[in-house]
Amino acid sequence: MEFGAGWTYSPAEFSHGRIPPLPTEAEFKPLSDGKPLISIPRTRFLLGRESRLVWFRSPELPELSFQDPVLYSPLLNQSVRIFIRTEKGLREIYRFGFPEKGRSGYSGWPNHFVTLRELAGERLYALVFSETLTVAMASPAEALELGERRVFIQRIIGKDLIRICLGFLFCFAALFSMILFLRNRSQKLLGAFALFALPSGLYVVSNRTVELQHLFLDAPIFWMYLEHISLALLPIAFGAFMWQALPPSRLVRWITVALAVYAMVAALLTASGLPLYRSLYPFFYLTLLSSIGISGVIIAQALRKNREARIILLGLSVFMLFSIYDMLGALGLVYWPFQIVTWGFLGFQASLASILYLRYTETHRKLQMYSHSLEQQVSERTASLDRTLREVRMLKEKQDGDYYLISLLMHPLRPRDLEVGPVRVAMELRQKKSFEYRNRSASIGGDVCLARELTLQGKEYVAFVNGDAMGKSMQGAGGAVVLGTTFGSAVERTRLSASESNRRPETWLRDAFKEMNRVFLSFEGSMLTTMLLGLIEQESGKVHFINCEHPYVAHLSKGESVFLPQEMTTKLGLADSSAEPAINQCQMLPGDALCIGSDGKDDLLLKDVSGKEFRNSDETMFLQFVAENQGDPSRILKSILAAGEVTDDLSLLTVFYQPE
């Protein structure tokens, strides 16, 4: 039942936040058409400056035969309080916001259901506040009706359910596109579509003409802000989508950035207290200009036969035609049973989604083409890898063969313990490079340990050497072979020649050093060796030795281990051919031992309490191992391996002196 006729009004004045007095019956003025709506003259109107507070008086309420009679208003200006007159004064029957407080009493724009039980014959007195161009009890005014609450709710559901479903459909499409984008960040068009579809769906759901939203959630302020925020994001998101969908355009880029900057500035101003609607009107004009600019870019690209631009132009044309039809229907110029602009917007969204589909099918087609040739490519690649693997295996076998030949050359130079009278020499050798050749296991490296008997001036001596040739694998092994061979040659020559054996130990060491150095100098610096070369007299236990930049010798005596003071000589291959080596001497007592080792004994990879690896820098750790294991090379080796990972060739040689 329509209730939009026979109303009267009376302007009211603000009274410091209090409800202004109700005018007398004579002060209420009739309206020209009887509808509860007053237009503010545009010549005097300035948004936000021409606030209005108006009393409206209704005609007498008829007898209503409804179970739950209500006055239904789909959109009422800003805030309202409705009263009836009683003997004791005014009695409030409905309130939304606080119209007497003006702007601060605003609470949103919902639909209204005013309960009218047992009010037949009464008049309604409504105090309405507005800052817009009109002050009204409903918008449009003829939409004010009396009826059953249930019927109005059913009508709202029937009118808005499809729009709500479309809004949720847009939101779901946005969520799905965003998930796909997050899984593959290179598909920026998916992300741009998600950013456009989400505010589109939120705007459709939160638009003030969709009354069903208030039945879901009675929070008018929330819906108002959601509507305006999504409305502000729509042109920005549309510009971002065009940025990705169309060929690079500086105009589209700058328009999108300008809209985003204005939206951020407007948000800051709103947060600081500026009314929301004041920032909206400039935004509408800016959006209009931006839409014209982006539309121009779309048309220009469409004329250049750009497929995406033509699809967007088609969807945009459908949306504009539906919008124009709605405007003509609102003016009463065409048949207009219901609003169709939402369906036009759905068509526009579908055109954007079709671009995503075309991009997807194009990518899928390329993947299919690639997959068809993938099997052949895999076969060719597998065959190529097989050939390469066979070549690598052949090279590996040849290399292992070379290693094996070197290991055969090194076999006569393998460490062998020697015990002669009171002197016993024990050795341990662990080369870093291990390999297997034709079911034979072997290892090569640059370390060498040797000990031989010889006689000098009628006295029995034991000559010993511990060397470490520069380089890994083949290079180091070559140096070890050269060192061991020259040492063995010097010893054999002394045994076979009376003149050679008629030399003092110091002289023999100097001559042996010079011979070894001449051999290594012939390699012109490509082969260098550190070495400790020594002689121990069996009868007296006196030791003479040369240290060519080899690790220091440890002296074990009475259970304590210390490094002997010793003078260094330049390593073999670097010393001058005429250089004289420094001869060090040491007197061993019964039970003493000299422990010698290559730098592999110190090159350990250790772990701290937290499990972090670090390289050993403490050379005195070797002294601890010597003392704990009484100079036994095999036991020292076990202690070193237990302490950390050995990263180089490792050799140990111990000279024990134990006369009867």
C-alpha positions as CSV (number, residue, x, y, z in Angstrom):
1,M,0.0,0.0,0.0
2,E,1.6,3.3,-1.1
3,F,2.0,5.9,1.6
4,G,3.8,8.6,-0.3
5,A,1.0,11.2,-0.5
6,G,-0.6,13.7,1.8
7,W,2.6,14.6,3.7
8,T,3.4,18.0,5.1
9,Y,6.6,19.5,6.3
10,S,8.1,22.2,8.5
11,P,11.8,23.3,8.6
12,A,13.6,22.9,11.9
13,E,16.6,24.5,13.5
14,F,19.5,22.8,15.1
15,S,19.4,23.2,18.9
16,H,22.9,22.3,20.2
17,G,22.4,18.5,19.7
18,R,18.9,18.5,21.2
19,I,15.7,17.5,19.4
20,P,14.0,20.7,18.2
21,P,10.5,21.3,19.4
22,L,7.7,19.8,17.3
23,P,5.9,22.5,15.2
24,T,2.3,23.2,15.8
25,E,-0.2,21.7,13.3
26,A,-0.6,25.1,11.7
27,E,3.1,25.4,11.1
28,F,3.2,22.3,8.9
29,K,3.2,23.4,5.2
30,P,1.6,21.3,2.5
31,L,3.8,19.8,-0.3
32,S,2.9,20.4,-3.9
33,D,2.5,16.7,-4.7
34,G,2.1,15.6,-1.1
35,K,5.3,13.4,-1.3
36,P,7.7,13.6,1.7
37,L,10.6,15.1,-0.3
38,I,12.0,18.6,-0.4
39,S,14.6,19.7,-3.0
40,I,17.2,22.3,-2.0
41,P,17.6,25.0,-4.6
42,R,20.7,24.3,-6.6
43,T,21.5,28.0,-6.9
44,R,22.2,28.2,-3.2
45,F,23.4,24.7,-2.7
46,L,27.0,23.9,-1.8
47,L,27.7,20.3,-0.9
48,G,28.2,19.9,2.9
49,R,27.4,23.6,3.6
50,E,23.6,23.6,3.1
51,S,22.5,21.1,5.8
52,R,18.8,20.7,6.3
53,L,16.8,19.5,9.3
54,V,13.1,19.0,8.5
55,W,10.0,17.8,10.3
56,F,7.7,15.7,8.1
57,R,4.1,14.9,9.1
58,S,2.3,11.9,7.6
59,P,-1.4,11.6,6.9
60,E,-3.4,9.5,9.4
61,L,-2.4,5.8,9.4
62,P,-5.2,3.6,8.0
63,E,-6.4,0.4,9.7
64,L,-3.9,-2.3,8.8
65,S,-4.9,-5.9,8.7
66,F,-1.4,-7.3,8.7
67,Q,0.3,-9.6,11.2
68,D,3.4,-7.5,11.3
69,P,2.5,-4.1,9.7
70,V,5.5,-1.9,8.8
71,L,6.3,1.3,7.1
72,Y,8.9,0.5,4.4
73,S,11.4,3.0,3.1
74,P,14.1,1.7,0.8
75,L,16.4,4.7,1.1
76,L,16.1,7.5,3.6
77,N,18.3,10.6,3.8
78,Q,21.1,10.1,6.3
79,S,19.3,10.0,9.7
80,V,15.8,10.0,11.0
81,R,13.7,9.8,14.2
82,I,10.0,9.0,14.0
83,F,7.5,9.8,16.7
84,I,3.8,9.8,17.4
85,R,2.0,12.3,19.5
86,T,0.5,11.2,22.8
87,E,-1.1,12.9,25.7
88,K,2.3,12.9,27.5
89,G,4.1,14.3,24.4
90,L,6.1,12.6,21.7
91,R,6.8,8.9,21.8
92,E,9.6,7.6,19.6
93,I,8.8,4.5,17.6
94,Y,11.8,4.4,15.4
95,R,15.3,5.9,15.2
96,F,18.2,5.6,12.9
97,G,21.1,7.9,13.7
98,F,20.7,11.2,15.4
99,P,19.4,13.9,13.0
100,E,19.5,16.5,15.7
101,K,23.3,16.2,15.8
102,G,23.7,16.9,12.1
103,R,26.6,15.3,10.4
104,S,28.0,13.6,13.5
105,G,24.7,11.7,13.9
106,Y,25.0,10.0,10.5
107,S,24.8,6.2,10.5
108,G,24.6,5.1,6.9
109,W,22.0,4.4,4.2
110,P,20.0,1.2,4.9
111,N,16.5,0.3,4.1
112,H,14.0,0.9,7.0
113,F,11.2,-1.1,8.5
114,V,9.1,0.9,11.0
115,T,6.8,-1.2,13.1
116,L,3.2,0.1,13.1
117,R,1.3,-2.2,15.4
118,E,-1.8,-0.6,17.0
119,L,-1.2,2.8,15.4
120,A,-4.3,3.1,13.2
121,G,-5.5,6.7,13.1
122,E,-2.1,8.1,14.3
123,R,0.1,10.5,12.4
124,L,3.8,10.0,12.1
125,Y,6.2,12.9,12.8
126,A,9.6,12.3,11.3
127,L,12.7,14.5,12.0
128,V,15.1,14.1,9.0
129,F,18.6,15.4,8.5
130,S,20.3,15.7,5.1
131,E,23.3,17.3,3.5
132,T,22.4,16.2,-0.1
133,L,20.3,17.9,-2.7
134,T,17.1,16.6,-1.2
135,V,15.5,15.9,2.2
136,A,13.2,13.0,2.0
137,M,11.5,10.1,3.8
138,A,12.3,7.8,0.9
139,S,14.1,7.8,-2.4
140,P,12.2,7.9,-4.6
141,A,9.5,9.4,-2.4
142,E,6.7,7.2,-4.0
143,A,8.6,4.1,-2.7
144,L,7.3,4.7,0.8
145,E,4.8,1.9,1.5
146,L,2.7,0.2,4.2
147,G,2.5,-3.5,4.3
148,E,3.5,-6.9,5.8
149,R,7.2,-7.1,6.8
150,R,7.5,-10.7,5.4
151,V,6.2,-9.6,2.0
152,F,8.7,-6.7,1.8
153,I,11.6,-9.1,2.7
154,Q,10.5,-11.6,0.1
155,R,10.3,-8.8,-2.5
156,I,13.8,-7.7,-1.6
157,I,15.2,-11.2,-1.9
158,G,13.5,-11.7,-5.2
159,K,14.9,-8.4,-6.4
160,D,18.5,-8.6,-5.2
161,L,19.3,-12.3,-4.9
162,I,20.7,-12.6,-8.5
163,R,22.8,-9.4,-8.1
164,I,24.2,-10.8,-4.8
165,C,25.0,-14.1,-6.5
166,L,26.7,-12.2,-9.3
167,G,28.8,-10.3,-6.8
168,F,29.9,-13.4,-5.1
169,L,30.7,-15.0,-8.5
170,F,33.0,-12.0,-9.3
171,C,34.7,-12.4,-5.9
172,F,35.1,-16.2,-6.4
173,A,36.7,-15.5,-9.9
174,A,39.0,-13.0,-8.2
175,L,40.1,-15.5,-5.5
176,F,40.6,-18.2,-8.1
177,S,42.7,-16.0,-10.4
178,M,44.8,-14.7,-7.4
179,I,45.6,-18.3,-6.4
180,L,46.7,-19.1,-9.9
181,F,48.8,-16.0,-10.0
182,L,50.5,-16.7,-6.7
183,R,51.4,-20.2,-8.0
184,N,52.9,-18.6,-11.1
185,R,54.0,-15.0,-10.6
186,S,54.9,-14.6,-14.2
187,Q,51.2,-14.6,-15.2
188,K,50.7,-10.9,-14.3
189,L,47.5,-10.7,-16.3
190,L,45.9,-13.2,-13.9
191,G,46.9,-11.0,-10.9
192,A,45.5,-7.9,-12.7
193,F,42.2,-9.6,-13.4
194,A,41.9,-10.7,-9.8
195,L,42.5,-7.1,-8.6
196,F,39.7,-5.9,-11.0
197,A,37.2,-8.7,-10.3
198,L,37.4,-8.4,-6.5
199,P,36.4,-4.7,-6.1
200,S,33.8,-5.4,-8.9
201,G,32.2,-8.1,-6.8
202,L,32.4,-6.1,-3.6
203,Y,30.8,-3.1,-5.3
204,V,27.9,-5.2,-6.7
205,V,27.2,-6.7,-3.2
206,S,27.7,-3.4,-1.2
207,N,25.9,-1.0,-3.6
208,R,23.3,1.0,-1.7
209,T,20.5,-0.1,-4.1
210,V,21.1,-3.7,-3.1
211,E,18.9,-3.9,0.0
212,L,19.5,-7.6,0.6
213,Q,22.9,-6.8,2.1
214,H,21.3,-5.4,5.3
215,L,19.4,-8.6,5.8
216,F,22.8,-10.5,5.8
217,L,24.6,-8.0,8.0
218,D,22.9,-5.0,9.7
219,A,26.0,-2.7,9.6
220,P,25.1,0.3,7.3
221,I,28.4,2.2,7.9
222,F,30.4,-0.9,7.0
223,W,28.4,-1.4,3.7
224,M,28.8,2.3,2.9
225,Y,32.6,2.3,3.3
226,L,32.9,-1.0,1.5
227,E,30.9,0.4,-1.4
228,H,33.0,3.6,-1.7
229,I,36.3,1.8,-1.2
230,S,35.5,-0.8,-3.9
231,L,34.2,2.0,-6.2
232,A,37.5,3.9,-5.7
233,L,39.5,0.7,-6.5
234,L,37.6,-0.2,-9.7
235,P,39.1,2.3,-12.1
236,I,42.6,1.7,-10.7
237,A,42.2,-2.0,-11.1
238,F,40.8,-1.6,-14.6
239,G,43.8,0.6,-15.6
240,A,46.1,-2.1,-14.2
241,F,44.4,-4.8,-16.2
242,M,44.7,-2.7,-19.4
243,W,48.3,-2.2,-18.5
244,Q,48.9,-5.9,-18.7
245,A,46.4,-6.9,-21.5
246,L,47.3,-4.2,-24.1
247,P,50.6,-3.4,-25.6
248,P,52.7,-1.0,-23.5
249,S,51.0,2.4,-23.3
250,R,52.5,5.4,-21.4
251,L,49.0,7.0,-21.2
252,V,47.4,3.9,-19.5
253,R,50.4,3.7,-17.1
254,W,50.1,7.4,-16.0
255,I,46.4,7.3,-15.7
256,T,46.6,4.2,-13.4
257,V,49.3,5.8,-11.3
258,A,47.3,9.1,-11.1
259,L,44.2,7.3,-9.9
260,A,46.1,5.3,-7.3
261,V,47.8,8.5,-6.0
262,Y,44.4,10.3,-5.7
263,A,42.8,7.3,-3.9
264,M,45.6,7.3,-1.4
265,V,45.4,11.0,-0.8
266,A,41.6,10.8,-0.4
267,A,42.0,7.9,2.1
268,L,44.4,10.0,4.2
269,L,42.0,13.0,4.1
270,T,39.0,10.9,5.0
271,A,41.0,9.4,7.9
272,S,41.9,12.9,9.1
273,G,38.2,13.9,9.3
274,L,37.2,15.1,5.8
275,P,33.7,13.9,4.9
276,L,33.8,10.9,2.5
277,Y,31.5,12.4,-0.1
278,R,33.8,15.5,-0.5
279,S,36.6,13.4,-2.0
280,L,34.2,11.3,-4.1
281,Y,32.9,14.1,-6.5
282,P,36.4,15.0,-7.7
283,F,37.2,11.3,-8.0
284,F,34.1,10.9,-10.3
285,Y,35.3,13.6,-12.6
286,L,38.9,12.2,-12.6
287,T,37.5,8.7,-13.3
288,L,35.4,10.1,-16.2
289,L,38.5,11.7,-17.8
290,S,40.5,8.6,-17.2
291,S,37.8,6.4,-18.8
292,I,37.8,8.5,-21.9
293,G,41.6,8.3,-22.1
294,I,41.7,4.5,-21.6
295,S,38.8,4.0,-24.0
296,G,40.7,6.0,-26.6
297,V,43.7,3.7,-26.2
298,I,41.4,0.6,-26.5
299,I,39.8,1.9,-29.7
300,A,43.2,2.8,-31.2
301,Q,44.5,-0.7,-30.4
302,A,41.3,-2.2,-31.8
303,L,41.8,-0.3,-35.1
304,R,45.3,-1.8,-35.2
305,K,43.6,-5.3,-35.1
306,N,44.8,-6.1,-31.6
307,R,42.7,-9.1,-30.5
308,E,42.6,-8.3,-26.8
309,A,41.6,-4.7,-27.5
310,R,38.7,-5.8,-29.8
311,I,37.4,-8.1,-27.1
312,I,37.6,-5.5,-24.4
313,L,35.9,-3.0,-26.7
314,L,33.0,-5.4,-27.3
315,G,32.5,-6.0,-23.6
316,L,32.7,-2.3,-22.9
317,S,30.1,-1.6,-25.6
318,V,27.7,-4.1,-24.1
319,F,28.1,-2.6,-20.7
320,M,27.5,1.0,-22.0
321,L,24.4,-0.1,-24.0
322,F,22.9,-1.7,-20.9
323,S,23.7,1.4,-18.8
324,I,22.1,3.6,-21.3
325,Y,19.0,1.4,-21.4
326,D,18.7,1.6,-17.6
327,M,19.0,5.4,-17.7
328,L,16.3,5.6,-20.4
329,G,14.1,3.3,-18.4
330,A,14.5,5.4,-15.3
331,L,13.3,8.4,-17.3
332,G,10.3,6.4,-18.4
333,L,11.2,6.5,-22.1
334,V,11.4,2.7,-22.6
335,Y,9.9,-0.4,-21.0
336,W,12.0,-1.1,-17.9
337,P,10.9,-4.1,-15.8
338,F,14.1,-4.4,-13.9
339,Q,17.7,-3.0,-13.8
340,I,20.0,-4.7,-16.3
341,V,23.2,-2.8,-15.9
342,T,24.6,-5.6,-13.6
343,W,24.1,-8.0,-16.5
344,G,26.0,-5.6,-18.7
345,F,28.8,-5.5,-16.2
346,L,28.8,-9.3,-16.2
347,G,29.2,-9.3,-19.9
348,F,32.1,-6.9,-19.5
349,Q,33.7,-9.2,-16.9
350,A,33.2,-12.1,-19.3
351,S,35.1,-10.2,-22.1
352,L,38.0,-9.7,-19.7
353,A,37.9,-13.4,-18.6
354,S,37.9,-14.5,-22.3
355,I,41.2,-12.7,-22.7
356,L,42.6,-14.9,-19.9
357,Y,41.1,-18.0,-21.6
358,L,42.6,-17.1,-25.0
359,R,46.0,-16.5,-23.3
360,Y,45.6,-19.9,-21.5
361,T,44.7,-21.8,-24.7
362,E,47.6,-20.2,-26.6
363,T,50.0,-21.3,-23.9
364,H,48.4,-24.8,-23.8
365,R,48.8,-25.1,-27.5
366,K,52.5,-24.2,-27.3
367,L,52.9,-26.8,-24.6
368,Q,51.2,-29.4,-26.7
369,M,53.5,-28.7,-29.6
370,Y,56.5,-28.8,-27.3
371,S,55.3,-32.1,-25.7
372,H,54.8,-33.7,-29.1
373,S,58.5,-33.0,-29.9
374,L,59.6,-33.6,-26.4
375,E,59.9,-37.4,-26.7
376,Q,62.2,-37.0,-29.7
377,Q,64.2,-34.4,-27.9
378,V,64.5,-36.6,-24.9
379,S,65.7,-39.5,-27.0
380,E,68.3,-37.4,-28.8
381,R,69.4,-35.9,-25.5
382,T,69.6,-39.4,-23.9
383,A,71.7,-40.7,-26.8
384,S,74.0,-37.6,-26.5
385,L,74.3,-38.2,-22.7
386,D,75.1,-41.9,-23.3
387,R,77.8,-41.0,-25.8
388,T,79.2,-38.5,-23.4
389,L,79.0,-41.0,-20.5
390,R,80.9,-43.6,-22.6
391,E,83.6,-41.0,-23.5
392,V,83.9,-40.0,-19.8
393,R,84.1,-43.7,-18.8
394,M,86.8,-44.3,-21.4
395,L,88.7,-41.2,-20.2
396,K,88.3,-42.3,-16.6
397,E,89.6,-45.8,-17.4
398,K,92.6,-44.3,-19.2
399,Q,93.2,-41.9,-16.3
400,D,92.9,-44.8,-13.8
401,G,95.4,-46.7,-15.9
402,D,97.8,-43.9,-15.7
403,Y,97.3,-43.7,-12.0
404,Y,97.9,-47.5,-11.7
405,L,101.1,-47.2,-13.7
406,I,102.3,-44.5,-11.3
407,S,101.3,-46.6,-8.3
408,L,103.4,-49.4,-9.7
409,L,106.4,-47.0,-10.0
410,M,105.7,-46.0,-6.4
411,H,105.4,-49.5,-5.1
412,P,109.2,-50.0,-4.5
413,L,109.0,-46.7,-2.5
414,R,106.3,-47.9,-0.2
415,P,107.0,-47.4,3.5
416,R,108.6,-50.4,5.2
417,D,109.5,-50.4,8.9
418,L,113.2,-50.9,9.6
419,E,114.9,-52.2,12.8
420,V,118.7,-52.3,13.0
421,G,120.4,-52.7,16.4
422,P,119.1,-50.1,18.8
423,V,117.3,-48.1,16.1
424,R,113.8,-48.9,14.9
425,V,112.0,-46.8,12.3
426,A,108.2,-47.1,12.0
427,M,106.1,-45.5,9.3
428,E,102.5,-44.9,8.3
429,L,101.3,-43.5,4.9
430,R,97.8,-42.5,3.9
431,Q,97.5,-41.1,0.4
432,K,94.5,-38.9,-0.4
433,K,93.8,-40.2,-3.9
434,S,92.4,-43.7,-4.0
435,F,91.1,-45.5,-7.1
436,E,90.2,-48.8,-8.6
437,Y,91.5,-50.2,-11.9
438,R,90.4,-53.5,-13.2
439,N,89.4,-54.8,-9.8
440,R,92.7,-53.6,-8.3
441,S,92.6,-51.0,-5.5
442,A,95.4,-48.6,-5.1
443,S,96.3,-45.0,-4.1
444,I,98.8,-42.4,-5.1
445,G,99.9,-39.1,-3.6
446,G,102.9,-36.8,-3.0
447,D,104.1,-38.2,0.4
448,V,107.0,-40.5,0.8
449,C,108.6,-42.3,3.8
450,L,111.8,-44.3,3.5
451,A,114.6,-45.6,5.7
452,R,117.8,-47.4,4.7
453,E,121.0,-48.7,6.4
454,L,124.4,-47.3,5.4
455,T,128.0,-47.1,6.7
456,L,130.0,-43.9,6.9
457,Q,133.6,-43.9,8.0
458,G,133.2,-47.3,9.5
459,K,130.2,-46.4,11.6
460,E,126.7,-47.8,11.2
461,Y,124.0,-45.3,10.4
462,V,120.3,-45.3,9.5
463,A,119.3,-42.8,6.8
464,F,115.6,-41.7,6.8
465,V,113.5,-39.3,4.7
466,N,110.0,-37.9,5.0
467,G,108.9,-35.8,2.0
468,D,105.8,-34.1,0.7
469,A,105.8,-33.2,-3.0
470,M,103.7,-30.3,-4.3
471,G,100.4,-31.0,-6.1
472,K,97.7,-33.6,-6.0
473,S,97.4,-37.1,-7.6
474,M,99.7,-37.3,-10.7
475,Q,101.8,-34.3,-10.0
476,G,102.4,-35.1,-6.3
477,A,103.1,-38.8,-7.1
478,G,105.7,-37.8,-9.7
479,G,107.5,-35.7,-7.2
480,A,107.4,-38.5,-4.6
481,V,108.9,-40.9,-7.2
482,V,111.7,-38.4,-8.0
483,L,112.4,-37.8,-4.3
484,G,112.4,-41.5,-3.4
485,T,114.5,-42.5,-6.4
486,T,117.2,-39.8,-5.7
487,F,117.3,-40.8,-2.0
488,G,117.7,-44.5,-2.9
489,S,120.4,-43.7,-5.5
490,A,122.4,-41.7,-2.9
491,V,122.2,-44.6,-0.4
492,E,123.1,-47.3,-3.0
493,R,126.0,-45.2,-4.3
494,T,127.3,-44.9,-0.7
495,R,127.1,-48.7,-0.2
496,L,129.0,-49.5,-3.5
497,S,131.7,-46.8,-3.4
498,A,134.4,-46.7,-0.7
499,S,135.0,-43.0,-1.4
500,E,131.4,-42.2,-1.0
501,S,131.2,-44.1,2.3
502,N,134.3,-42.4,3.6
503,R,132.5,-39.2,4.4
504,R,131.3,-37.5,7.6
505,P,127.5,-37.6,8.2
506,E,127.2,-33.8,7.7
507,T,129.0,-34.1,4.3
508,W,126.8,-36.9,3.2
509,L,123.7,-34.9,4.0
510,R,124.9,-31.8,2.2
511,D,125.8,-33.9,-0.9
512,A,122.5,-35.7,-0.9
513,F,120.6,-32.4,-0.5
514,K,122.5,-30.8,-3.4
515,E,121.8,-33.8,-5.7
516,M,118.1,-33.8,-4.9
517,N,117.9,-30.1,-5.3
518,R,119.6,-30.2,-8.8
519,V,117.1,-32.8,-9.9
520,F,114.1,-30.8,-8.8
521,L,115.5,-27.5,-10.2
522,S,115.5,-29.2,-13.6
523,F,111.7,-29.1,-13.5
524,E,111.9,-25.2,-13.5
525,G,109.6,-24.7,-10.5
526,S,106.8,-27.0,-11.6
527,M,107.8,-29.6,-9.0
528,L,108.6,-28.5,-5.4
529,T,109.1,-30.7,-2.4
530,T,109.4,-30.2,1.4
531,M,111.6,-32.8,3.0
532,L,113.2,-33.9,6.3
533,L,116.4,-35.9,5.6
534,G,118.3,-37.4,8.5
535,L,121.0,-39.8,9.8
536,I,121.1,-41.5,13.2
537,E,124.3,-43.1,14.4
538,Q,123.3,-46.5,15.8
539,E,126.0,-46.7,18.5
540,S,125.7,-43.2,20.0
541,G,122.2,-42.1,19.0
542,K,123.4,-38.9,17.6
543,V,121.1,-37.5,14.9
544,H,122.0,-35.1,12.0
545,F,119.1,-33.8,9.8
546,I,118.2,-31.2,7.3
547,N,114.6,-29.7,7.3
548,C,113.6,-28.3,4.0
549,E,110.5,-26.3,5.1
550,H,109.0,-29.5,6.4
551,P,106.9,-29.5,9.6
552,Y,108.9,-29.4,12.8
553,V,110.3,-32.6,14.3
554,A,108.8,-33.7,17.6
555,H,111.1,-35.1,20.2
556,L,109.5,-37.6,22.7
557,S,111.5,-38.1,25.9
558,K,110.3,-39.5,29.2
559,G,106.7,-39.3,28.1
560,E,106.8,-35.6,27.1
561,S,106.8,-34.3,23.5
562,V,108.3,-31.0,22.3
563,F,109.3,-29.5,19.0
564,L,113.1,-29.5,18.5
565,P,114.8,-26.2,17.8
566,Q,115.9,-26.4,14.2
567,E,117.0,-24.2,11.4
568,M,115.1,-24.4,8.1
569,T,116.5,-24.8,4.6
570,T,114.7,-23.7,1.4
571,K,112.5,-26.5,-0.1
572,L,113.8,-28.6,-3.0
573,G,113.2,-27.0,-6.4
574,L,113.5,-23.4,-5.0
575,A,116.9,-23.5,-3.3
576,D,119.8,-22.1,-5.2
577,S,122.1,-24.7,-6.8
578,S,125.0,-23.5,-4.8
579,A,123.0,-23.1,-1.5
580,E,124.4,-24.9,1.6
581,P,121.8,-26.6,3.7
582,A,121.5,-26.0,7.5
583,I,122.6,-29.2,9.4
584,N,120.7,-29.7,12.7
585,Q,121.9,-32.0,15.4
586,C,120.2,-33.9,18.2
587,Q,121.4,-36.4,20.8
588,M,118.9,-39.1,21.5
589,L,118.9,-40.9,24.9
590,P,117.7,-44.5,25.5
591,G,113.9,-44.6,25.1
592,D,113.7,-41.4,23.1
593,A,111.9,-41.0,19.8
594,L,111.8,-38.5,16.9
595,C,108.4,-38.1,15.3
596,I,108.1,-36.6,11.9
597,G,105.1,-36.0,9.7
598,S,103.9,-34.2,6.6
599,D,101.5,-31.2,6.8
600,G,98.6,-33.6,6.3
601,K,98.7,-34.3,10.1
602,D,97.7,-30.7,10.8
603,D,95.3,-30.1,7.8
604,L,92.2,-31.4,9.7
605,L,88.6,-30.4,9.3
606,L,87.2,-30.2,12.8
607,K,83.7,-29.5,14.3
608,D,82.8,-27.3,17.3
609,V,80.2,-28.1,19.9
610,S,77.4,-26.7,17.6
611,G,78.5,-29.0,14.7
612,K,80.0,-26.1,12.6
613,E,83.1,-27.1,10.7
614,F,86.4,-25.2,10.9
615,R,90.0,-25.9,9.9
616,N,92.6,-26.8,12.5
617,S,95.2,-24.1,13.1
618,D,96.8,-25.6,16.2
619,E,100.1,-27.3,15.3
620,T,100.7,-28.4,18.9
621,M,97.8,-30.8,18.7
622,F,100.4,-33.2,17.1
623,L,102.5,-33.1,20.2
624,Q,99.5,-34.2,22.2
625,F,99.0,-37.2,19.9
626,V,102.7,-38.1,20.1
627,A,102.7,-38.1,23.8
628,E,99.4,-40.0,24.2
629,N,100.5,-42.7,21.8
630,Q,104.2,-42.9,22.8
631,G,105.3,-42.1,19.3
632,D,103.6,-45.1,17.6
633,P,102.7,-44.0,14.1
634,S,99.8,-46.3,13.7
635,R,98.2,-45.2,16.9
636,I,98.9,-41.5,16.1
637,L,97.1,-42.0,12.8
638,K,94.0,-43.4,14.5
639,S,94.0,-40.4,16.9
640,I,94.2,-38.0,14.0
641,L,91.4,-39.7,12.1
642,A,89.2,-39.7,15.3
643,A,89.9,-35.9,15.8
644,G,88.7,-34.8,12.4
645,E,88.6,-35.2,8.6
646,V,92.0,-35.4,6.9
647,T,92.1,-33.2,3.8
648,D,95.6,-34.0,2.4
649,D,98.1,-36.8,2.0
650,L,99.3,-37.9,5.4
651,S,102.6,-39.6,6.3
652,L,104.2,-40.3,9.7
653,L,107.7,-41.5,10.5
654,T,109.1,-42.2,13.9
655,V,112.7,-43.1,14.8
656,F,113.0,-45.0,18.1
657,Y,116.3,-45.3,19.9
658,Q,116.5,-48.2,22.4
659,P,120.0,-49.5,23.0
660,E,120.4,-52.8,25.0
